[in-house]
Amino acid sequence: QVANKLKDKEHKATLLAFAKECMQAKDNLGTQDRWGQSINKLQAYLTKGGRVVDIAFKEVTPAFVDGYEDFLQRWQNSRDRSRGLSANTIAKEFKTLRAILNKAVEAGLMQERNMPANLKAKVKETPTAIVGLEDWELQKIAQADLQTGSHLWNARNLYLFAMYAQGMRLGDALQLR
């Protein structure tokens, strides 16, 4: 779908401009948001002296990729300001960058042979531990005294339903009618 939206169109020939085109061509708002966050990080990396310096695709080299990785490792984690981004978050940023470059190859803005060889190696995720609530914690939530019909009452009931439905994702539970 995205390829069709980008096909037969005059494209911006720089990394950030094309990345924004790709993001706007995405149908899913969640995907647009995710890409927007990645583009913001790329834009911050490309900011020199307070000005954003967009680059041509030929400037996306192994040295650029290594520099971007160093930059992301120093990027402040929004949940814990004392830490940088996790390895999995950095891997997601590189997946997005790789997707943008693949779209640039499809659009004829970059040749596949010019794709930085180290880009693929940067996309390494590590397993994460999923920590669930204990039964007593769920009981405490279930027994909370909330006003019937309030936003908190509805949120609690939706959350409990999702948990009792074998850990259904809240986003999926919200889609149910």
N, C-alpha and C positions, 0 to 999 in steps of 0.2 A: 504494500500500500504506500509506504513512504517513498519507495523507489518510483512508483508511478506518479506521485505528487511532484517529485523532484525532476522527473523525466521531461524532456522537451521544454526546459526552462533555462533562462539565462541565470547563471549562478555567480555568486560572489566568489572570487578566487583566493580568499584568505581564510585562514582557519576559523577564527571566531565568527566572522560573517556567515560562513557556510554552516557552521555548527548551529547558529541561531536559526537559519533556514530549515535545517533538519529538525530542530526542536519544534518549530512551528508547524511542521508537516505531520507531526505525531498526532494521532487521534485521541489517545488516552491522556487525560489531564494529569494523572499520576506520573506517567512517563515524561510528559512535558516538564513537570515540576522537577523530577529527578535529573533530567538533562539540563534544566536551567541551573540547578545547584552545581552540576559539574562544569558548566560553561562559566559560572561565576568564579569557580576556583581557577579555571584556565585563564580567565580574564585577570584575576589577581596576580597570577604568575607572570602574565605578560605586561604588567604595569611597571613602567620604568619612569622614575621621577614624577610620579603622580599622573602620568598619562598612559593609557592603554595603547600598546604597540601591537597591532594585529600582524600576523606573519603569514607569508606565503607557504604553501604546502611543502615546497622544497626545503624549507627551514626546519621542518619537523624531522630531526635527525636523532640518532642514538644519544647524542649529547643533550639534546632538548629533552628527550624522554628521561634521562638520568637526572637532569636538573629539576624537572617537574616532580619526579619522585622525591627528591630531597626537599623540595618546597612543600609537598603534601605531608611529609613526615613531620615538618615543623608547624603545619597548620593547626590552629587551636581547636581542640575537640569541644563541640558545643555542650556536651553533657558534663565533661570534666575538664575545665580550663587548664588544669595542670598537666594534661596529657595531650599528645598529638593524636592524629587519626589512627585508627586501628588498621591492621594489615588488610582486613576484609574491605574496609571503606576505601582504602587506596586501590585495592584490586577493582572495585566497582568503578572508581574514577577512570582507571585505565581501560576497562571494558567499554565505557562510554566513548573515550577518546578513540579506541580502536574502531568502534562502530561508525564514528564520524569519518575517520580516514577511509574505511571501507566504502562508505557512501560517496566520498570524494573520488575514489577509484572508479566506482560505477558511473559517476557523472563526468568522468574524463578529466578531472582536475588534478589528478595525481596518478602516477604509474605504480602498479602493485610492487614492482621491484624496488621502488624507493621507500616502501614502508619500513620504518625502523625495525631492525631484526630483534632488538631487545624489548620491543613493545609486548610481544606475546609472553615473554618470560615474566613480565611485571604483573600479569593477571593470575596470581596464585592466592587462593583463599585458604584460610585455615579453619578447621572445624571449631564450632562454638558450642559451648555447653548450654542447653536449654534448662532453665531453672523454673520449675512450676511451683504453685502454691501448695502448701500442706493442707490436709483436710480440715484442720482446725481453723486455718485462715479463711477458707471458703465458707465455713460455718459462721464465722464472725461477720463476714460480709453479708451472708444470707439473713442473719438475725439483726442486722443494723436497723434501728428504728427510724424509718424515713417516711415522710409525708406521701401518702398514696397519690399517684399521678404527677409527682414533682419530677423535674429533670433527673435528679439523683436517683429517685426510685426507678425510673425507666432505664437509666444507665446501668444501675445495679442488676436489674432483671435481665437486661440484654447480655451483660457480662456473664451472669450465672448460667443463662441459657447456653451461651457459647462454650463455657467450661463443661457443662453437663453433656453437651453434644460432642464429646470426645475432643475438646480443645479447638473447636471451630474458630477460625480467624474472625475477629470482630468485624472486619470489612465485609466478609462473606455473610455474617449474620445480619448486617445492616441492609444487605441486598435482598433479603427474604421479604416476601410480601404475604 
